[in-house]
Protein backbone atom coordinates (compact mmCIF):
# COMPACT_ATOMS: atom_id res chain seq x y z
CA UNK A 1 0.00 0.00 0.00
CA UNK A 2 2.83 2.40 0.86
CA UNK A 3 4.58 1.66 -2.44
CA UNK A 4 1.36 2.36 -4.34
CA UNK A 5 0.99 5.73 -2.62
CA UNK A 6 4.56 6.67 -3.49
CA UNK A 7 3.93 5.62 -7.11
CA UNK A 8 0.73 7.69 -7.08
CA UNK A 9 2.68 10.72 -5.87
CA UNK A 10 5.28 10.30 -8.63
CA UNK A 11 2.55 10.02 -11.27
CA UNK A 12 0.81 13.12 -9.86
CA UNK A 13 4.04 15.09 -10.19
CA UNK A 14 4.45 13.77 -13.74
CA UNK A 15 0.96 15.00 -14.66
CA UNK A 16 1.69 18.44 -13.21
CA UNK A 17 5.01 18.70 -15.05
CA UNK A 18 3.45 17.48 -18.30
CA UNK A 19 0.68 20.06 -18.15
CA UNK A 20 3.02 22.90 -17.26
CA UNK A 21 5.46 22.09 -20.06
CA UNK A 22 2.82 22.14 -22.78
CA UNK A 23 2.62 25.29 -24.82
CA UNK A 24 -0.70 27.05 -25.20
CA UNK A 25 -2.51 27.71 -28.46
CA UNK A 26 -1.35 31.31 -28.76
CA UNK A 27 1.37 31.35 -26.07
CA UNK A 28 0.31 34.67 -24.56
CA UNK A 29 1.05 38.03 -26.18
CA UNK A 30 3.33 36.53 -28.80
CA UNK A 31 0.25 34.97 -30.39
CA UNK A 32 -1.45 38.36 -30.61
CA UNK A 33 1.55 40.09 -32.15
CA UNK A 34 2.24 37.12 -34.40
CA UNK A 35 -1.16 37.45 -36.04
CA UNK A 36 -1.38 33.98 -37.54
CA UNK A 37 1.99 33.86 -39.25
CA UNK A 38 2.89 30.82 -37.17
CA UNK A 39 -0.12 28.99 -38.61
CA UNK A 40 0.92 29.94 -42.13
CA UNK A 41 4.55 28.89 -41.78
CA UNK A 42 3.88 25.94 -39.50
CA UNK A 43 5.01 25.13 -36.01
CA UNK A 44 8.60 23.97 -35.55
CA UNK A 45 8.25 21.79 -32.43
CA UNK A 46 5.21 19.83 -33.53
CA UNK A 47 6.81 16.47 -32.73
CA UNK A 48 7.81 17.51 -29.22
CA UNK A 49 4.33 18.84 -28.48
CA UNK A 50 2.76 15.60 -29.70
CA UNK A 51 5.05 13.48 -27.52
CA UNK A 52 4.44 15.69 -24.51
CA UNK A 53 0.70 15.51 -25.06
CA UNK A 54 0.84 11.71 -25.29
CA UNK A 55 2.96 11.54 -22.11
CA UNK A 56 0.51 13.75 -20.23
CA UNK A 57 -2.45 11.67 -21.41
CA UNK A 58 -0.85 8.41 -20.31
CA UNK A 59 0.19 9.92 -16.97
CA UNK A 60 -3.35 11.20 -16.37
CA UNK A 61 -4.85 7.77 -17.12
CA UNK A 62 -2.37 6.07 -14.77
CA UNK A 63 -3.16 8.72 -12.14
CA UNK A 64 -6.90 7.99 -12.40
CA UNK A 65 -6.32 4.24 -12.19
CA UNK A 66 -4.08 4.51 -9.15
CA UNK A 67 -6.63 6.85 -7.54
CA UNK A 68 -9.36 4.25 -7.99
CA UNK A 69 -7.13 1.44 -6.71
CA UNK A 70 -6.19 3.43 -3.59
CA UNK A 71 -9.85 4.33 -3.00
CA UNK A 72 -11.03 0.72 -3.11
CA UNK A 73 -8.20 -0.74 -1.01
N, C-alpha and C positions, 0 to 999 in steps of 0.2 A: 504494500500500500504506500509506504514511504517513497519507494522508487518511482511509482506511478505519479505521485504528486510532484516529485522533482522533474520528471519528464514533462508533466503538464506545465510546469513553470517555464521550462526551456522552450516549449512550443509556443507559449504565450508571448515570450520575449521575441521569438522568431516572427510571429504574426505582427507584433508592433513594429519591429525593424523593417519588415517587408512593406508594410503600409507606408511608413515614413519615407522609405527610399523611392517609392514610386513618384514619378513626375505627374503633375496635374495636366489637364487638357490644354490650358493656356499658360500655365506656369507664371501666374501673377501678372505684373505690369508688362513684362516682356511680350506676352501674348497680345496685349492691346496695342503696343507700339509696332509690333511685327505686322499686324494687319492681315494675316493669312498667307504671308509669303512662305512660312514654314510648311503649310499644306501644299502649296504649289511646288516647292522644291523637294519636299519629302523630309521625313525625319531621319536623322542619322543613326540614332541608337534604338532602332526599332527592335532589333534582336534582343538587346539587353532588357528593354521594357517587357517584352513578351516572356522572357525567362523569369523575370522578377514577378510578373503577374501570376505565372504558373506556380512559382514557389509560394507566393502568398496564399493562393487558392488551396494548395495542398496542405500548408500549415494551418489554415483556418479549418479545413475538414478534420485534420488530426486533432486540433484543439477541441472541436465539437464532440468528437468521439471520446476523447479522454475525459471531457466534462461529463458526458453521460455515464461512462464507466465509473468514475469517482462518485457520481450521485447515487448509483444503484448499489455500490459496494457498502 
